[in-house]
């Protein structure tokens, strides 16, 4: 009986080591493979959407025996840079104003245009406070907390009705942080965290598996 136990012990140790090596291999290769897959997928998406819009004589894929991966992404970035350069001068701004005037007079389209433009201007401007701070919010009941991101101070009709300082807080969902819901929270009820936004997003996406540590904020 003792001899059987002695034979099983090394086998069990081998199984434990093999399992450890297996999970170590996943831990090392999975991030690389997933990252590579995401990049390749995005490049293919941009190529499929943008490449057909490139004029025939300017499309290098027409002259080469093989397609250049990423040509759609390169064309899109180049196009956006040119648009930014053109609209930076007086003539470009005049064209932009005329285009906006047309869009704002089209029913339904003007609603989407104004909303998207306002969101992008708020988020992208240099002094924007949107998504700059991470907070804890007591939700959906007392002693239960969720991670949220401040998007600015509440204004407009909501502020007029409440008559107290409220903060707009976006609470993301797991595992997709691009979806979520908006809360208007009194500032005194928020707990500000000394963690970076990207670290907080990792915590949300991983369902708490990745823990964000306190770091000096820039």
N, C-alpha and C positions, 0 to 999 in steps of 0.2 A: 504493500500500500504506500509506504514511504517512498519507494522507488518510482512509483507512478506519479506521485506529487512532484518529485524532483524533475521528472521528464516534462511535466506540464508547465512548471515555473519558467524555464527558458523560452518555451513556446509562447506563453502569455507575454513575456517581456518583449519578444520579437514582434508580436502583434501590436503591442502598445507603441513600440518604436516606429513601426510601419505606419500606424495611424497618425502618429505625430508628424512624420515626414510628409504624409499625404496632405494634411491640413496646412503644413508649412508651405508646401508647393502651391496650394490654392491661394494662400495669403500673398505669396510673391507674384504669381502669374496672373491672378484674376484682375487686379487693378490695371496691369499693363494691357491685357487682352481687352477688357471692357473699354478702357480709354481709347485704344486703337480702333475698336469697333465703332465707338461714338464718332470719332474724328472722320473715319472713312464714310460712315453713314451720312454725316452732315455734308461732306464734300460731294458725295453722290447726289444728295438732294439739291444742293446749289447748282451742280452741273446740269441736272435734269430740268431745272426751272429756268436757269439763266442762259445756258449755252444755245438753246433754240432761238433766243432773242438777239444773239450776236449776228450782225450782218454777214452774209455769205462770204464776201471777199476779205473780211477781217477775222474770220474764224480759222485758226490754225489747224483745227481738226480736219478741215477740208483738204488741206495740202499735205498733211502727214499721213503715213500709212497706219498710224495708231492714234488713238485719242489721248490727249494730255489730261490726266486727272487734276482736278482743281481749277481748270480754266474758267469755269463758271464763277467760282468764288473770287478769283483774281479779277475777272471782268466786273463783278458786282462792286468790289472794293474800289476799283479804278473809277467806275461810274459815280459812286457816292463822293469820292474826292473831287471829281470834276464838277459835280452839282454844287458841292460846298464852295468851290472856288468861284464858280459863276455867280452864285447868289450872294457872294461877299461884296460885289460891286453894285453900283447904282442901278445899272440896267437889269442885272439879275434880280435885285430886290423888287424892281418894278414888275417884272414878269411874275414873280412869286405872289405879289399882291393881287395881280389880275387873276391868277389861277385860283387863289383863295377866294376871291370875290365870286367866281363862277361856282366853286364847290359849295360855298355857303348859301347859294340860292337854289340848290338842288335838294328837294325834300328827302328825308331819311339819310342821304349821304352826308349832309352837313352835320347831322348829330354825331355820326361816327367820326367824322373828320375833326370836329372841335374837341371831342373827348380824347381821342388818341393824341392829338397835338398837345393838349394841355397836360396829359400824363407824361409824355416824353419831355416836354419843356421843364416840367417840375423835377423829374428824376435826373435828367442829364445836365441841368445847369450846375455850375461849379459850387455855388453856395447853397445848394439844395440840402434840406435836412431829411429828405425822404430816404428811408431804409438806411439810415446812418447809425441808429442806436437799437440795441437789443433790450427787451424788457420782459419781465414776468408779469402775467396778468392772472388774477384769481378768477378762474372760469372753468367749468360752467357753474360751480358752486364754491362755497367757502372751503378753504384749505386744499383746494385742487388748483394747480397752476399750469399755465401753458406759456410757451415762448411766443413772443410777438415782436414786430418791428414797427417802430414809430414812423409815420409818414407825414408828420406835421401837426400843427395845432388846428383844432376844429374851428371852422368859421361858418359864415352864412346863417341860414335859417336855424340850423341845429344849435349854434351858439346863442342865438337870440332867444330861443325857447328855454334852454337850460339855464342860461345866465351864470355860468361858471366856467372856469378854464378846463377844457377837455382836450385830450390828445387822441389823434387818429392812430389806431393800432391795427396793423394787419396781422392776423393769426393764420399761419400756413398750416396745411394739412400734411399728414404723413401717408405715403412716401413722396407725394408730389407737392413740393412747396410753392408751385405756381398757382395752385388753387387754395382757397381759404375764405375767410370772411373778415369784415371790417367791424371794429368795435370803437365806440366813443367812450373813452375812459377818463375819469378825473385824474389829473396828474399825480395827486397825492396817493392814489391807489396803485401806482406803478412802481415796480422795483427794477431799477436800471442795472444791467449786468455789465461787468467789465470784460466782455468777450467780443470778438470780431463777428461781423455779420456772416461771413463765409463759414466760420466755425459753428455758429448757431444753426445755419442751414444744414451743415453736415449732421448735427445732432437730430434735427427734424427728419431728414431723409433716412437716416439709419435707425429711426424709431428708438433713439436713446442709446444705441450700441456704442456710438462714438460720442464721447463726453467732451464738451468744450471746456477748456481751462481758462482761468483768468489771465488776461494779457493786457499790457499797456496799450491803450487806444491812441491812434494817431489822429 
